[in-house]
Amino acid sequence: MFESAELGHKIDKKTFEEEVPVLREQLLAVQYDVLKKAEFPVIVLVGGVDGAGKGETVNVLNEWMDPRHIHTHAMGAPTDEEKERPSMWRFWRALPPKGKMGIFFGSWYTQPIIQRVYRQIKVAEFDQRLEDIVRFERMLAAEGALIVKFWLHLSPDRQQKRLRALEKDPKTRWRVTKLDWERFALVDKFRKVSEHALRETSRAEAPWTIVEGLDNRYRSLTVGRTLLSAMQERLVNPPVKAGQAIRVAVTSPDKLDLLRALDMTQKVKNKKKYDEELEDLQARLNQLSRDKGFRNHSVVAVFEGSDAAGKGGAIRRVTRAVDARVVRVIPIAAPTEEERAQPYLWRFWRPLPRRGSIAIFDRSWYGRVLVERVEGFCSEAAWRRAYSEIYDFEEQLTKSGIIVIKFWLAISKDEQLRRFKERENTSFKRFKIGPEDWRNREKWDQYEEAVCEMVDRTSTSLAPWTLVESDDKDFARLKVLRTFCDRIEKAL
């Protein structure tokens, strides 16, 4: 795979000096076209062997284009803050918005390759990590991102000469470290592992371009031309957006039974008993949040449900039980302009909690397969694709030690109507009811269908749904707290 990048390609100084001004002008022009349209982000990955000119390449791109619209990220080993969250968290935070370019000098490939070379992970885990990366890049491409990946290569002999030349020159000596030589001693292993990674992850939506790094001029022009061509092609031929028409799929009757089979008559009849059990459960949750073992975990709790089902009241009973310093409630509304410029899951990755903390999402990433699906705010292709993306997201959370707890608070149609009218007639509750609530109620059957499919397809052993019968608020609050405690205890 690397043979074509070991031929000793060179470009003479005269040719380089003639081509660079033209190439720079073209790159700037296409960069501003992308910025003006703001329809997609450009994600550039620069990887390769030590000494092949990765840093120089990144500097050239920033010099030849307007750096104000380029976000450059030199991703080294994870920081302590990053280690406390899923491994992809730091890359999600760094993704560029539509119209901008993000250059990753060191990327989501770096750690898996290094870990495999040093035998910190086995082949099966390495392949699984590569498959995760393929799905991640496929998701970015489906969201519209242009992904351009460069691997700068040198043969072992040329890499050794390059490192020695850099080390000999006082001006560049600082660029060669003890770690570079340590990794060079494993050059054959790095070559084998890297070639496998590139073969497995070079896909139509995110292909690799292997560039020989021996000659600075050849390397710079090749990278510049390739990037220019990719951006021009995307502007002229945007990807086809399939499934624009919204067609609500038919949900089978057995799936609808998920909600219709709930016993909505369940209630707490004794107020004193409710108060006692509430206090016991809150004390239990408080102790669990202070448990020594909880320091190695965190909680992401999702609260979804019908309008007026009592999500806010249930959330307050949870937050009152724990130290305010370790819990955060994240209300989810319609996406902002900043959030629309990013992949759908971006805004949910950002607030993920550190270890020992609890994040409560009041509404969540399930909006894509609920509100956006029913109201037609996204294409059918987008909400159908969201199921696999959500599964991947929650799997990454649980693998990193996050306890995912998901609640659907169910309410009967008659009880919802009663609460709607009560809110309209109570001065301090009027803010809780609006025209949108009544519009949603008119689509009760469509929402019920979407909810049943959502629960059926996304309730997994790692992140199961808990359906909460909420016609009686006291019953619902106790069930939520009990589930919270049970899930944390099981994880500890």
Kinemage of the C-alpha trace (Angstrom):
@kinemage 1
@onewidth
@group {chain A} dominant
@subgroup {mainchain}
@vectorlist {calphas} color= white
{ca met a 1} P 0.000 0.000 0.000
{ca phe a 2} L 2.889 2.365 0.778
{ca glu a 3} L 5.059 1.402 -2.209
{ca ser a 4} L 3.895 4.287 -4.395
{ca ala a 5} L 4.907 6.701 -1.637
{ca glu a 6} L 8.511 5.457 -1.591
{ca leu a 7} L 9.552 6.395 -5.133
{ca gly a 8} L 11.469 9.531 -4.217
{ca his a 9} L 9.154 12.081 -5.870
{ca lys a 10} L 10.664 15.560 -6.116
{ca ile a 11} L 9.658 18.951 -7.487
{ca asp a 12} L 12.286 21.500 -8.507
{ca lys a 13} L 12.359 24.928 -6.952
{ca lys a 14} L 11.341 26.776 -10.131
{ca thr a 15} L 8.228 24.689 -10.674
{ca phe a 16} L 7.297 25.051 -7.025
{ca glu a 17} L 7.650 28.835 -7.070
{ca glu a 18} L 5.554 29.069 -10.235
{ca glu a 19} L 2.734 26.864 -8.960
{ca val a 20} L 2.408 28.053 -5.372
{ca pro a 21} L 0.934 31.544 -6.061
{ca val a 22} L -1.713 30.056 -8.366
{ca leu a 23} L -2.542 27.267 -5.921
{ca arg a 24} L -2.777 29.689 -2.997
{ca glu a 25} L -5.148 31.926 -4.921
{ca gln a 26} L -7.347 28.953 -5.808
{ca leu a 27} L -7.343 27.610 -2.257
{ca leu a 28} L -8.349 30.992 -0.839
{ca ala a 29} L -11.108 31.348 -3.416
{ca val a 30} L -12.599 27.932 -2.695
{ca gln a 31} L -12.215 28.465 1.053
{ca tyr a 32} L -14.311 31.639 0.852
{ca asp a 33} L -16.868 29.908 -1.371
{ca val a 34} L -17.262 27.219 1.300
{ca leu a 35} L -17.468 29.886 4.009
{ca lys a 36} L -20.091 31.894 2.111
{ca lys a 37} L -22.328 28.899 1.424
{ca ala a 38} L -21.883 27.482 4.940
{ca glu a 39} L -23.471 24.219 3.831
{ca phe a 40} L -20.799 21.812 5.063
{ca pro a 41} L -17.623 21.713 7.203
{ca val a 42} L -14.238 20.555 5.905
{ca ile a 43} L -12.421 18.084 8.159
{ca val a 44} L -8.761 17.509 7.321
{ca leu a 45} L -6.767 14.743 9.009
{ca val a 46} L -2.966 14.854 8.814
{ca gly a 47} L -1.316 11.670 10.015
{ca gly a 48} L 1.761 9.665 9.169
{ca val a 49} L 5.191 8.590 10.315
{ca asp a 50} L 7.434 10.721 12.503
{ca gly a 51} L 9.681 12.985 10.448
{ca ala a 52} L 7.460 12.927 7.353
{ca gly a 53} L 6.483 16.596 7.735
{ca lys a 54} L 3.082 16.520 9.421
{ca gly a 55} L 3.678 19.742 11.345
{ca glu a 56} L 5.138 21.487 8.304
{ca thr a 57} L 2.109 20.462 6.238
{ca val a 58} L -0.309 21.882 8.789
{ca asn a 59} L 1.676 25.138 8.859
{ca val a 60} L 1.618 25.352 5.046
{ca leu a 61} L -2.166 24.946 4.935
{ca asn a 62} L -2.603 27.696 7.513
{ca glu a 63} L -0.209 29.912 5.534
{ca trp a 64} L -1.808 29.310 2.138
{ca met a 65} L -5.362 29.857 3.346
{ca asp a 66} L -7.056 32.267 5.757
{ca pro a 67} L -6.231 30.881 9.232
{ca arg a 68} L -9.103 32.825 10.797
{ca his a 69} L -11.490 30.251 9.371
{ca ile a 70} L -9.372 27.204 10.178
{ca his a 71} L -9.507 25.422 13.530
{ca thr a 72} L -6.224 23.557 14.014
{ca his a 73} L -6.036 20.876 16.692
{ca ala a 74} L -2.824 19.134 17.737
{ca met a 75} L -4.226 16.097 19.509
{ca gly a 76} L -1.689 14.481 21.802
{ca ala a 77} L -2.280 12.077 24.659
{ca pro a 78} L -5.631 12.648 26.440
{ca thr a 79} L -5.618 15.100 29.351
{ca asp a 80} L -6.964 14.184 32.792
{ca glu a 81} L -10.236 15.944 31.924
{ca glu a 82} L -10.513 13.983 28.677
{ca lys a 83} L -9.730 10.656 30.345
{ca glu a 84} L -12.839 11.081 32.503
{ca arg a 85} L -15.096 10.997 29.468
{ca pro a 86} L -15.575 8.740 26.411
{ca ser a 87} L -12.507 8.702 24.150
{ca met a 88} L -14.292 10.485 21.270
{ca trp a 89} L -15.515 13.349 23.481
{ca arg a 90} L -12.529 15.583 22.763
{ca phe a 91} L -12.893 15.126 18.997
{ca trp a 92} L -16.609 15.897 19.040
{ca arg a 93} L -15.898 19.157 20.889
{ca ala a 94} L -13.351 20.144 18.254
{ca leu a 95} L -15.465 19.537 15.137
{ca pro a 96} L -15.664 22.630 12.893
{ca pro a 97} L -19.057 24.188 12.079
{ca lys a 98} L -20.450 24.410 8.564
{ca gly a 99} L -18.406 26.744 6.390
{ca lys a 100} L -15.238 26.301 8.451
{ca met a 101} L -12.270 23.959 8.223
{ca gly a 102} L -10.869 21.811 11.017
{ca ile a 103} L -7.337 20.402 10.716
{ca phe a 104} L -6.541 17.532 13.041
{ca phe a 105} L -2.813 17.026 13.539
{ca gly a 106} L -3.172 13.759 15.363
{ca ser a 107} L -6.693 12.346 15.283
{ca trp a 108} L -8.979 9.517 16.330
{ca tyr a 109} L -6.551 7.131 14.620
{ca thr a 110} L -3.510 8.001 16.714
{ca gln a 111} L -4.238 6.281 20.027
{ca pro a 112} L -5.593 2.994 18.575
{ca ile a 113} L -2.528 2.619 16.330
{ca ile a 114} L -0.085 3.353 19.150
{ca gln a 115} L -1.915 1.061 21.559
{ca arg a 116} L -1.864 -1.795 19.049
{ca val a 117} L 1.848 -1.345 18.274
{ca tyr a 118} L 2.665 -1.456 21.986
{ca arg a 119} L 0.288 -4.427 22.422
{ca gln a 120} L -1.888 -2.538 24.875
{ca ile a 121} L -4.925 -3.767 22.942
{ca lys a 122} L -5.494 -7.029 21.065
{ca val a 123} L -6.210 -7.409 17.363
{ca ala a 124} L -9.933 -7.914 17.940
{ca glu a 125} L -10.225 -4.715 19.972
{ca phe a 126} L -8.134 -2.816 17.418
{ca asp a 127} L -10.429 -3.935 14.607
{ca gln a 128} L -13.454 -2.953 16.680
{ca arg a 129} L -11.967 0.510 17.212
{ca leu a 130} L -11.424 0.842 13.455
{ca glu a 131} L -15.009 -0.191 12.790
{ca asp a 132} L -16.164 2.440 15.305
{ca ile a 133} L -14.123 5.025 13.405
{ca val a 134} L -15.662 3.975 10.083
{ca arg a 135} L -19.153 4.461 11.532
{ca phe a 136} L -18.143 7.819 13.013
{ca glu a 137} L -16.812 9.093 9.691
{ca arg a 138} L -19.828 7.688 7.848
{ca met a 139} L -22.054 9.642 10.242
{ca leu a 140} L -20.055 12.855 9.647
{ca ala a 141} L -20.318 12.370 5.893
{ca ala a 142} L -24.058 11.684 6.148
{ca glu a 143} L -24.383 14.971 8.049
{ca gly a 144} L -22.678 16.679 5.085
{ca ala a 145} L -19.049 16.960 6.206
{ca leu a 146} L -16.244 16.796 3.633
{ca ile a 147} L -13.524 14.553 5.087
{ca val a 148} L -10.031 14.705 3.566
{ca lys a 149} L -7.439 12.361 5.101
{ca phe a 150} L -3.687 12.537 4.429
{ca trp a 151} L -1.108 9.965 5.509
{ca leu a 152} L 2.453 11.265 5.119
{ca his a 153} L 4.813 8.372 4.515
{ca leu a 154} L 8.547 7.678 4.415
{ca ser a 155} L 10.421 4.416 3.919
{ca pro a 156} L 12.360 3.313 7.027
{ca asp a 157} L 15.709 4.334 5.489
{ca arg a 158} L 14.440 7.759 4.493
{ca gln a 159} L 12.716 8.241 7.830
{ca gln a 160} L 15.967 7.535 9.656
{ca lys a 161} L 17.893 9.963 7.407
{ca arg a 162} L 15.203 12.587 7.880
{ca leu a 163} L 15.273 12.311 11.670
{ca arg a 164} L 19.068 12.505 11.721
{ca ala a 165} L 19.068 15.554 9.445
{ca leu a 166} L 16.539 17.329 11.641
{ca glu a 167} L 18.491 16.416 14.761
{ca lys a 168} L 21.771 17.632 13.286
{ca asp a 169} L 20.466 21.089 12.402
{ca pro a 170} L 20.403 23.358 15.523
{ca lys a 171} L 17.306 25.110 14.138
{ca thr a 172} L 15.265 21.898 13.894
{ca arg a 173} L 16.842 19.766 16.606
{ca trp a 174} L 13.938 20.476 18.963
{ca arg a 175} L 11.577 18.669 16.599
{ca val a 176} L 13.203 15.273 17.205
{ca thr a 177} L 12.527 13.746 20.603
{ca lys a 178} L 13.504 10.608 22.453
{ca leu a 179} L 9.990 9.317 21.755
{ca asp a 180} L 10.551 9.695 17.984
{ca trp a 181} L 13.583 7.405 18.154
{ca glu a 182} L 11.761 4.992 20.446
{ca arg a 183} L 8.971 4.687 17.901
{ca phe a 184} L 11.443 4.398 15.043
{ca ala a 185} L 12.847 1.288 16.723
{ca leu a 186} L 9.360 -0.186 16.164
{ca val a 187} L 9.120 1.042 12.578
{ca asp a 188} L 8.161 -2.343 11.126
{ca lys a 189} L 5.339 -2.766 13.632
{ca phe a 190} L 4.106 0.770 13.031
{ca arg a 191} L 4.157 0.183 9.279
{ca lys a 192} L 2.191 -3.060 9.554
{ca val a 193} L -0.421 -1.687 11.960
{ca ser a 194} L -0.798 1.601 10.080
{ca glu a 195} L -1.222 -0.108 6.724
{ca his a 196} L -3.929 -2.332 8.194
{ca ala a 197} L -5.697 0.719 9.670
{ca leu a 198} L -5.595 2.612 6.376
{ca arg a 199} L -6.894 -0.344 4.390
{ca glu a 200} L -9.805 -0.890 6.763
{ca thr a 201} L -10.821 2.788 6.979
{ca ser a 202} L -10.317 4.106 3.446
{ca arg a 203} L -13.946 4.292 2.343
{ca ala a 204} L -15.755 6.214 -0.371
{ca glu a 205} L -17.012 8.831 2.091
{ca ala a 206} L -13.573 9.314 3.684
{ca pro a 207} L -10.686 7.960 1.563
{ca trp a 208} L -7.030 8.149 2.531
{ca thr a 209} L -4.482 9.956 0.348
{ca ile a 210} L -0.963 8.651 0.925
{ca val a 211} L 1.680 11.316 0.299
{ca glu a 212} L 5.428 10.789 0.171
{ca gly a 213} L 7.015 13.074 2.746
{ca leu a 214} L 10.628 13.085 1.513
{ca asp a 215} L 10.519 16.273 -0.569
{ca asn a 216} L 8.949 19.304 1.132
{ca arg a 217} L 7.858 20.900 -2.132
{ca tyr a 218} L 6.278 17.724 -3.525
{ca arg a 219} L 4.480 17.070 -0.241
{ca ser a 220} L 3.078 20.582 0.057
{ca leu a 221} L 1.861 20.780 -3.533
{ca thr a 222} L 0.306 17.309 -3.419
{ca val a 223} L -1.611 18.076 -0.228
{ca gly a 224} L -2.681 21.504 -1.507
{ca arg a 225} L -3.858 20.186 -4.866
{ca thr a 226} L -5.744 17.275 -3.319
{ca leu a 227} L -7.518 19.498 -0.820
{ca leu a 228} L -8.389 22.036 -3.533
{ca ser a 229} L -9.802 19.341 -5.798
{ca ala a 230} L -11.920 17.832 -3.000
{ca met a 231} L -13.405 21.200 -2.018
{ca gln a 232} L -14.108 22.217 -5.610
{ca glu a 233} L -15.770 18.882 -6.314
{ca arg a 234} L -18.005 19.186 -3.259
{ca leu a 235} L -19.123 22.698 -4.217
{ca val a 236} L -19.985 21.628 -7.762
{ca asn a 237} L -21.467 18.221 -6.894
{ca pro a 238} L -23.034 18.196 -3.417
{ca pro a 239} L -24.020 14.769 -2.081
{ca val a 240} L -27.506 13.587 -2.937
{ca lys a 241} L -29.848 13.922 0.019
{ca ala a 242} L -32.042 10.874 0.022
{ca gly a 243} L -35.406 10.469 1.696
{ca gln a 244} L -36.577 14.078 1.778
{ca ala a 245} L -40.228 13.070 1.893
{ca ile a 246} L -41.521 12.108 5.290
{ca arg a 247} L -43.274 8.785 5.344
{ca val a 248} L -44.213 7.542 8.772
{ca ala a 249} L -43.545 3.813 8.905
{ca val a 250} L -46.285 1.483 10.002
{ca thr a 251} L -45.648 0.148 13.488
{ca ser a 252} L -46.887 -3.337 14.221
{ca pro a 253} L -49.661 -3.790 16.837
{ca asp a 254} L -47.372 -5.735 19.193
{ca lys a 255} L -45.050 -2.741 19.401
{ca leu a 256} L -47.941 -0.421 20.203
{ca asp a 257} L -48.701 -2.670 23.174
{ca leu a 258} L -45.540 -1.312 24.838
{ca leu a 259} L -47.533 1.746 25.903
{ca arg a 260} L -51.087 0.472 25.751
{ca ala a 261} L -50.280 -2.460 28.044
{ca leu a 262} L -49.156 -0.157 30.860
{ca asp a 263} L -51.399 -0.141 33.927
{ca met a 264} L -52.111 3.568 34.279
{ca thr a 265} L -54.316 3.025 37.339
{ca gln a 266} L -51.334 2.412 39.621
{ca lys a 267} L -51.085 5.000 42.358
{ca val a 268} L -49.813 5.660 45.862
{ca lys a 269} L -52.918 5.778 48.049
{ca asn a 270} L -51.298 6.587 51.383
{ca lys a 271} L -49.687 10.037 51.490
{ca lys a 272} L -47.745 9.257 54.658
{ca lys a 273} L -46.343 6.111 53.116
{ca tyr a 274} L -45.343 8.104 50.033
{ca asp a 275} L -43.489 10.702 52.117
{ca glu a 276} L -41.620 7.987 54.018
{ca glu a 277} L -40.605 6.060 50.912
{ca leu a 278} L -39.609 9.258 49.121
{ca glu a 279} L -37.328 10.201 51.993
{ca asp a 280} L -35.795 6.712 52.106
{ca leu a 281} L -35.128 6.639 48.364
{ca gln a 282} L -33.609 10.110 48.359
{ca ala a 283} L -31.335 9.167 51.245
{ca arg a 284} L -30.331 6.004 49.398
{ca leu a 285} L -29.523 7.969 46.241
{ca asn a 286} L -27.528 10.496 48.250
{ca gln a 287} L -25.406 7.731 49.783
{ca leu a 288} L -24.807 6.150 46.392
{ca ser a 289} L -23.639 9.457 44.937
{ca arg a 290} L -21.101 9.686 47.776
{ca asp a 291} L -19.986 6.073 47.511
{ca lys a 292} L -16.278 5.615 46.861
{ca gly a 293} L -17.013 3.412 43.851
{ca phe a 294} L -19.114 6.141 42.223
{ca arg a 295} L -15.920 8.130 41.635
{ca asn a 296} L -15.164 5.756 38.764
{ca his a 297} L -18.563 6.324 37.156
{ca ser a 298} L -20.933 9.074 36.164
{ca val a 299} L -24.630 9.113 35.314
{ca val a 300} L -26.379 10.344 32.203
{ca ala a 301} L -30.133 10.308 32.801
{ca val a 302} L -32.630 10.897 30.002
{ca phe a 303} L -36.142 12.129 30.768
{ca glu a 304} L -38.573 11.886 27.887
{ca gly a 305} L -42.355 11.720 27.980
{ca ser a 306} L -45.673 13.097 26.865
{ca asp a 307} L -46.454 16.755 27.537
{ca ala a 308} L -47.632 17.271 31.138
{ca ala a 309} L -46.443 13.803 32.171
{ca gly a 310} L -44.480 15.209 35.112
{ca lys a 311} L -40.861 15.185 33.938
{ca gly a 312} L -39.993 18.380 35.801
{ca gly a 313} L -41.396 17.149 39.117
{ca ala a 314} L -39.605 13.814 38.828
{ca ile a 315} L -36.319 15.548 37.996
{ca arg a 316} L -36.637 17.834 41.019
{ca arg a 317} L -37.071 14.821 43.351
{ca val a 318} L -33.787 13.458 41.989
{ca thr a 319} L -31.799 16.685 42.197
{ca arg a 320} L -32.969 17.359 45.782
{ca ala a 321} L -31.433 14.062 46.830
{ca val a 322} L -27.830 14.813 45.837
{ca asp a 323} L -25.219 17.501 46.346
{ca ala a 324} L -25.916 20.361 43.930
{ca arg a 325} L -22.224 20.404 43.010
{ca val a 326} L -22.370 16.982 41.358
{ca val a 327} L -25.645 17.237 39.418
{ca arg a 328} L -26.569 19.311 36.389
{ca val a 329} L -29.911 19.534 34.582
{ca ile a 330} L -29.622 20.155 30.843
{ca pro a 331} L -32.897 21.355 29.265
{ca ile a 332} L -33.087 20.588 25.551
{ca ala a 333} L -35.040 22.916 23.287
{ca ala a 334} L -34.935 23.598 19.559
{ca pro a 335} L -31.311 23.737 18.337
{ca thr a 336} L -29.584 27.120 18.148
{ca glu a 337} L -27.880 28.409 14.997
{ca glu a 338} L -24.527 27.262 16.410
{ca glu a 339} L -25.922 23.777 16.994
{ca arg a 340} L -27.484 23.575 13.521
{ca ala a 341} L -24.027 24.133 12.050
{ca gln a 342} L -22.788 20.898 13.649
{ca pro a 343} L -23.677 17.180 13.416
{ca tyr a 344} L -26.894 16.370 15.267
{ca leu a 345} L -25.282 14.661 18.289
{ca trp a 346} L -22.678 17.421 18.816
{ca arg a 347} L -24.683 19.351 21.380
{ca phe a 348} L -25.250 16.193 23.439
{ca trp a 349} L -21.576 15.209 23.514
{ca arg a 350} L -20.457 18.592 24.864
{ca pro a 351} L -22.088 18.511 28.341
{ca leu a 352} L -21.196 14.910 29.215
{ca pro a 353} L -20.293 14.745 32.926
{ca arg a 354} L -16.970 14.008 34.562
{ca arg a 355} L -16.625 10.976 36.805
{ca gly a 356} L -18.525 11.250 40.045
{ca ser a 357} L -21.135 13.534 38.476
{ca ile a 358} L -24.720 13.302 37.231
{ca ala a 359} L -26.103 14.934 34.074
{ca ile a 360} L -29.887 14.954 33.629
{ca phe a 361} L -31.202 15.641 30.139
{ca asp a 362} L -34.721 17.105 30.158
{ca arg a 363} L -35.506 15.942 26.599
{ca ser a 364} L -32.587 14.499 24.680
{ca trp a 365} L -31.070 13.106 21.481
{ca tyr a 366} L -34.275 11.121 21.028
{ca gly a 367} L -35.914 14.250 19.679
{ca arg a 368} L -34.754 13.249 16.209
{ca val a 369} L -36.842 10.043 16.236
{ca leu a 370} L -39.765 11.715 18.018
{ca val a 371} L -40.503 15.412 17.442
{ca glu a 372} L -38.371 15.809 14.316
{ca arg a 373} L -39.797 12.620 12.835
{ca val a 374} L -43.466 13.386 13.519
{ca glu a 375} L -43.295 17.107 12.708
{ca gly a 376} L -41.213 16.575 9.553
{ca phe a 377} L -38.265 18.680 10.764
{ca cys a 378} L -35.804 16.204 9.232
{ca ser a 379} L -35.811 13.735 6.359
{ca glu a 380} L -36.899 10.154 6.821
{ca ala a 381} L -33.349 9.094 5.953
{ca ala a 382} L -32.028 11.258 8.819
{ca trp a 383} L -34.301 9.917 11.549
{ca arg a 384} L -33.904 6.342 10.403
{ca arg a 385} L -30.124 6.742 10.406
{ca ala a 386} L -30.360 8.232 13.900
{ca tyr a 387} L -31.194 4.859 15.443
{ca ser a 388} L -27.757 3.398 14.687
{ca glu a 389} L -26.036 6.666 15.635
{ca ile a 390} L -27.820 6.731 18.994
{ca tyr a 391} L -26.912 3.103 19.625
{ca asp a 392} L -23.224 3.865 18.919
{ca phe a 393} L -23.381 6.968 21.124
{ca glu a 394} L -24.857 5.165 24.121
{ca glu a 395} L -22.488 2.223 23.682
{ca gln a 396} L -19.520 4.594 23.865
{ca leu a 397} L -20.959 6.165 27.008
{ca thr a 398} L -21.421 2.857 28.807
{ca lys a 399} L -18.007 1.519 27.763
{ca ser a 400} L -16.392 4.572 29.350
{ca gly a 401} L -18.096 3.937 32.704
{ca ile a 402} L -21.148 6.169 32.301
{ca ile a 403} L -24.394 4.739 33.678
{ca val a 404} L -27.138 5.553 31.166
{ca ile a 405} L -30.634 5.700 32.684
{ca lys a 406} L -33.561 6.411 30.354
{ca phe a 407} L -37.140 7.197 31.378
{ca trp a 408} L -40.269 7.516 29.291
{ca leu a 409} L -43.018 9.064 31.433
{ca ala a 410} L -46.308 7.825 30.017
{ca ile a 411} L -49.675 9.477 30.638
{ca ser a 412} L -53.180 8.656 29.447
{ca lys a 413} L -54.911 10.925 26.973
{ca asp a 414} L -57.682 11.791 29.439
{ca glu a 415} L -55.258 12.662 32.234
{ca gln a 416} L -53.236 14.852 29.878
{ca leu a 417} L -56.367 16.781 28.955
{ca arg a 418} L -57.219 17.289 32.620
{ca arg a 419} L -53.706 18.632 33.356
{ca phe a 420} L -53.763 20.907 30.309
{ca lys a 421} L -56.995 22.532 31.503
{ca glu a 422} L -55.680 22.784 35.048
{ca arg a 423} L -52.594 24.602 33.798
{ca glu a 424} L -54.681 27.069 31.787
{ca asn a 425} L -56.811 27.843 34.833
{ca thr a 426} L -53.967 28.186 37.348
{ca ser a 427} L -52.105 31.498 37.201
{ca phe a 428} L -48.699 30.164 38.274
{ca lys a 429} L -48.928 27.207 35.860
{ca arg a 430} L -49.961 29.048 32.711
{ca phe a 431} L -46.361 29.265 31.515
{ca lys a 432} L -46.387 25.448 31.247
{ca ile a 433} L -49.034 25.339 28.523
{ca gly a 434} L -49.013 26.828 25.044
{ca pro a 435} L -50.318 26.355 21.486
{ca glu a 436} L -47.540 23.842 20.748
{ca asp a 437} L -48.809 21.506 23.466
{ca trp a 438} L -52.272 21.463 21.942
{ca arg a 439} L -50.815 20.863 18.451
{ca asn a 440} L -48.809 17.924 19.751
{ca arg a 441} L -51.929 16.477 21.348
{ca glu a 442} L -53.665 16.446 17.958
{ca lys a 443} L -50.918 14.053 16.780
{ca trp a 444} L -51.272 11.692 19.737
{ca asp a 445} L -51.436 8.544 17.609
{ca gln a 446} L -48.400 9.493 15.536
{ca tyr a 447} L -46.345 10.230 18.648
{ca glu a 448} L -47.472 6.969 20.246
{ca glu a 449} L -46.333 5.080 17.163
{ca ala a 450} L -42.953 6.838 17.153
{ca val a 451} L -42.421 6.232 20.881
{ca cys a 452} L -43.175 2.526 20.617
{ca glu a 453} L -40.716 2.083 17.758
{ca met a 454} L -38.106 4.139 19.616
{ca val a 455} L -38.357 2.044 22.790
{ca asp a 456} L -38.414 -1.199 20.825
{ca arg a 457} L -35.290 -0.317 18.827
{ca thr a 458} L -33.168 1.463 21.456
{ca ser a 459} L -33.848 -0.378 24.706
{ca thr a 460} L -30.635 -2.395 25.100
{ca ser a 461} L -29.001 -4.307 27.922
{ca leu a 462} L -26.490 -1.458 28.257
{ca ala a 463} L -29.058 1.333 28.200
{ca pro a 464} L -32.599 0.042 28.781
{ca trp a 465} L -35.710 2.192 28.814
{ca thr a 466} L -37.853 2.382 31.939
{ca leu a 467} L -41.504 3.079 31.143
{ca val a 468} L -43.072 5.050 33.995
{ca glu a 469} L -46.843 5.054 34.534
{ca ser a 470} L -47.412 8.723 35.338
{ca asp a 471} L -51.144 9.290 35.741
{ca asp a 472} L -50.321 9.376 39.459
{ca lys a 473} L -47.368 11.725 39.997
{ca asp a 474} L -46.407 10.236 43.364
{ca phe a 475} L -46.212 6.734 41.899
{ca ala a 476} L -44.094 8.026 38.995
{ca arg a 477} L -41.646 9.891 41.234
{ca leu a 478} L -41.049 6.874 43.450
{ca lys a 479} L -40.500 4.619 40.428
{ca val a 480} L -37.989 7.049 38.952
{ca leu a 481} L -36.009 7.296 42.204
{ca arg a 482} L -36.134 3.534 42.739
{ca thr a 483} L -34.843 2.902 39.220
{ca phe a 484} L -32.111 5.504 39.673
{ca cys a 485} L -30.870 3.759 42.804
{ca asp a 486} L -31.158 0.251 41.375
{ca arg a 487} L -29.176 1.120 38.243
{ca ile a 488} L -26.359 2.807 40.166
{ca glu a 489} L -26.170 -0.019 42.715
{ca lys a 490} L -25.958 -2.584 39.921
{ca ala a 491} L -23.084 -0.680 38.283
{ca leu a 492} L -21.201 -0.341 41.557
